[in-house]
Amino acid sequence: MNKVSTIALAGQPNCGKSTVFNMLTGARQHVANYPGVTVEKKVGILSVGGTSVELVDLPGTYSFTSYSLEERVARDVILHDDPQVLIDVADCSNLQRHLYLTLQLLEMEKPTVLALNMVDVAERRHISVDSSKLEQQLGIRVIRTIGKKSFGRKELLDALAESMTATDENPQRNYTIDYGELESYITKVAEELLPLSTKNYPLRWLAIKLLENDAEALAFVSKTNQNLLATSTAILASVEEYREEFMRVTGQDIERFIAKKRHEACASICKECVTARSQAAETFSDKLDRYICHKVFGPIILFAILFCLYQVSIVLGNDLAQRVWPMWAALGDFLMQIFPQPNFLVDPVSRSLGSWTIQSVTAILNYLPIFFLLFSLIAILEDSGYMPRMAFLLDRLFRKFGMHGQSTLPLILGGVYVGGCAIPGVLATKAIPDERARLTTLMVVPMMNCLAKVPLYLILISAYFSDHSGIAMFFIATVTLFMALPVAKALSLTVLSKYESAPFIMEMPAYHLPTVSGVLHRALERMWLFVKKIVTVVIAVAVIVFVLINFPTLSTEVQNGFEQKETAAVTKFLDVTSATTLHNAVDEQNLMDLILFADGYKKAKTWSKRPCNITRNPTKICRKKSAILQYCC
């Protein structure tokens, strides 16, 4: 079977990469994890030139160093999975900064198409990009796109088809950065690498990475086969010698020198291709940030937004959940019809297990209105650009306790202030690039105030603090966070101290007005992922708990005792009814129908409006229903 062609979608955070991915794939996508790591992997299918192609959405990264897990995953996919074409999504309104990643992609010598996204934002800022000149400068196809409006989709697909059909005789001529004084060292290292098998690693790129002291590149060279061990050791020694010599001659650190040259190249390209029609005064986003990121007003605004988040998702969502509950109950009753009828003393195992599992699942599904509102509001915060500001405001506090600015979203989902669920909170920790902070956050998210704890809170408050219920609930929510923070600090200093820590880098994107389709798509996607995860877990746990509760069964002596009590109760009941008008309607054969009639009648009305379908002798029982119900009551 032929291997399916792969296209990789790369880009910096907040460049609209997800909107381009959705524009290209539509609903034909699924989410998983990259093998061996917790970084989310989103894959979709699209048609390029009549050929079905797999599109892989790489984690958003600012560079391809090995500082964070996301950077390593994205780089490994490009180098080892060998995608046919790379799509580099860049923010057209902030091109100079986004070209920094583009130039690193070109150094990997992979066929690349540049998607200049968010051109509408650039136009509003009076920024004009000459895509033709940019194509000439970079040596790759440049396509203008607006992901959320599906603008440029056809042109992008045509460019992909052209890149996929390019031959070795007509290779793509990529832009090459001139590293000045470092070029001679790059050439020397590249020549020394020739004896090694670097099939997935372009020689120039690998030489630059070695001179940058990149951990992954150094590991690759040191792990070469035994026959070339002496060669690899000599190469590593030469690289260290070149680094020291460069530092001694120029007085500059190589890593900073390389970064400086890349930034200079970006500036040079933008000088030729980008025109700002008016040097803008302060933008609308800058004006808002003066208050939203203010050291005094910022936390106040943050608290107000979190309060609104709580009111809408938890208070309103809980009201919706109560209204929806009869639907889940009716669904559970409907599904119970496929199981055997209960007996007087013991239910069949299949019925007991089915009832236990169905009730467990429907109890969780009842929270869906709350999570739909919560995920929708979070999508609005993300798409509007406020979520990075929230992370910025809280990073200083969280860093003191071993967490990260991006721990904000998992804690909110987990119920930092009464309401939420640990499962979506734990899933959201994937986005934290700092491994130590990610694990710390993952361990304290279950300490938050999830919805399952709220009934217990209400019982305790009504019993002991009924006159101050509001204050008591606020205290519980607050003290939970204050208890979680020291635990997080202790974890980061002890069992998690050996894990890597990455610097906090967070872009402040321009504010955008979220679209209804974008918010709904993201909310439904997260809710579906939540349902898939939780239902499988709940079913597995329900079965295990059921087995632990019910097995081993009662001893024979105890069972005989219950059977004797059953016989006595039935005999006494029949003796009493024999003296009433119901003596002809009640016997040992239909006794269970009578016992279950009232409950079964009500449940049957809920889902089918056919009250008698659950009985074994419906005609006879329905004629007597008024008398029976009266008697039972």
C-alpha positions, 0 to 999 in steps of 0.5 A, a space after each residue: 500500500 502506498 504511503 499517504 502524502 503528508 503536508 505539515 502546517 507550521 507557524 508561530 502562536 497567534 498567527 491564525 494557524 488553526 483557522 488555516 487548518 480548519 479552512 483547508 480540512 473542514 470537518 475532516 480532522 481528528 485530534 490525538 497525541 504525538 507518540 510518547 509525548 503529551 503534545 496534541 497532534 491534530 490531523 486532517 485530510 484534504 485534496 490537493 490536485 485530486 490526491 488525498 493528502 494528510 495535513 498535520 498541524 504542528 505545535 505553534 513555536 517561535 523557533 526550532 531550538 530544543 528548549 521546549 517539548 513543542 519545539 522538539 516535536 515540531 522539528 522532529 516531524 519535519 526532519 523524520 516524518 519527511 512531509 512533502 511540503 511545509 505550509 508556513 503560516 505568518 501574520 501579515 500584519 507582523 511579518 518581520 517577527 514571523 519571518 524569523 521562523 520562516 527562515 529557519 524552515 528554509 534552512 531545513 531545505 524542505 519545499 515550503 509555501 508561505 501563507 500570508 494570513 490575516 491580510 485583512 488585519 494588515 490592511 486595517 493597519 495600513 500595512 502593505 506587503 508585496 507578495 511578488 517581491 517576497 516570493 523573489 526574496 525567499 524563493 518560495 510561493 507566497 499566498 495571501 490568506 484570511 483563514 476565518 473567511 476561507 480567502 485564498 484557499 484555492 490559491 493555496 491548494 494550487 501552490 501546494 500541488 505545484 510544490 508537490 509535483 516539483 522535481 529534483 531537476 527543478 528544485 526550490 531555491 531557498 533564501 540563505 542567511 549570510 552569517 558573516 564571520 561565522 560562515 567559515 566555521 559553518 563550512 568547516 563543520 559541514 565538511 567534517 560531517 560528510 562521513 556521517 550518515 545525515 540523511 534527514 539532516 541537511 548538512 548546513 542546518 546541522 552545522 549551524 545547530 551544532 555551533 548553536 550548541 543545540 542539545 538534540 543536534 549534539 545528541 544525534 552526532 554523539 549517538 552515531 554507529 560504533 564504526 564512526 565513533 571516533 569521527 563523531 567525537 572529533 567533530 564534537 571536539 572541533 565544534 567546541 574549539 570553533 565556538 571558543 575561537 569565535 568567542 575569543 576573536 569576535 567577543 560575541 556569543 554564537 547563539 546571540 550572534 546567530 539570532 541577531 543575523 536572523 533578525 537582521 535578515 528579516 528586517 532586510 527582507 521586510 524593508 524591500 517588501 513591506 510598506 507602512 502607509 502611515 506610521 501609526 499612532 497608538 493602535 486600538 490594542 495598545 490603548 486597551 492594554 494600557 488598562 487590561 495589563 495595568 498592575 492595578 486595573 488589570 487584576 480588577 478586570 481579570 476578576 470581573 471577567 472570571 466572575 462573569 465566566 462563573 455566572 454564565 457557565 456555572 449558574 446559567 449552565 446549572 439551570 440548563 443542566 437541570 432542565 436537560 436532566 429529564 431527557 437523560 433520565 428518559 434516555 436511561 429508562 429507554 435503554 433499560 428496556 433491553 435488559 431483563 426485568 428485575 426479580 423480587 429479591 435479586 436483579 439479573 447481573 446484566 440488568 444491575 451492571 447495565 443500570 449502574 453503567 448507564 446511570 454513571 454515564 448519564 450523570 456525567 453527560 448531564 454536565 454538558 450544558 455547563 461545559 458547552 458554555 464554559 468552552 464557548 466562553 474560553 474560546 471567546 477569550 482565546 479568539 479575542 486575544 485576552 487569554 495571553 493577557 490573562 496568562 501575563 497577569 498571573 505568570 508572576 504569581 504562578 512562577 513563585 509557586 512552580 507553575 506557569 502563566 499558561 497554567 491559567 486555563 487548566 485551573 479555570 477549567 478545573 474549577 479554580 472558583 467553584 465549578 469545572 471539571 478536572 478532566 478538561 483541566 488536565 487535558 488543557 495542560 498539554 499547552 504548557 511548554 515548560 515540562 516542570 510547570 506542566 506536571 505541577 499544574 497537572 497535579 494540582 488541577 484535581 484540587 480545584 472545586 469541580 462540580 462533583 464537589 459542589 453538592 458536598 459543599 452545599 450540604 456542609 454550608 447549609 448544616 453549619 453556615 446557613 446564615 452566611 452561605 455566600 461568604 462560606 462558598 467564597 471562602 471554600 473556593 479561595 482557600 482551595 487555591 491557597 492550599 493548592 499553591 503551596 502544594 505546587 511549590 513543594 512538588 516543583 522543589 522536590 519530586 519534579 525538580 529534575 524536569 526541564 524548565 523553559 522560559 515563559 514566552 507569550 505573544 500579545 496578539 492584537 484584539 479580534 472580534 471572535 466569529 460565531 462559527 469559530 467559537 462554536 467549532 472550538 467549543 464543540 471540538 473540545 466538548 466532543 474530545 471531553 465526551 470521548 475521554 470521560 465516557 470511556 473512563 467512566 464506563 471502565 471505572 463503573 464496571 470495576 466498582 460494580 465488580 468490587 461491590 457485588 463480588 464475592 456474593 453473599 454466603 449461602 446461609 445469608 441468601 437462604 435467610 433473605 429467600 425465607 423473608 421474601 416468601 414470608 413477605 409475599 405470603 403476607 401480602 397475598 393474604 391481605 389482598 385476598 380480602 380486597 376487591 383486588 384478589 382476582 387481579 393479584 397472584 404470585 405470577 403478576 406480583 412483580 408487575 404490580 410492585 413495579 407498575 407505578 414507577 414503570 408507568 411514570 417512566 414509560 410516559 416520560 419517553 414513549 407516552 405508552 404507560 403499559 408497555 413494561 408489563 407482562 400482562 398489560 391488558 389485565 393490569 391497565 383495567 385495574 390501574 386506578 384501583 392498584 395505584 390507589 391501593 399502592 399509595 
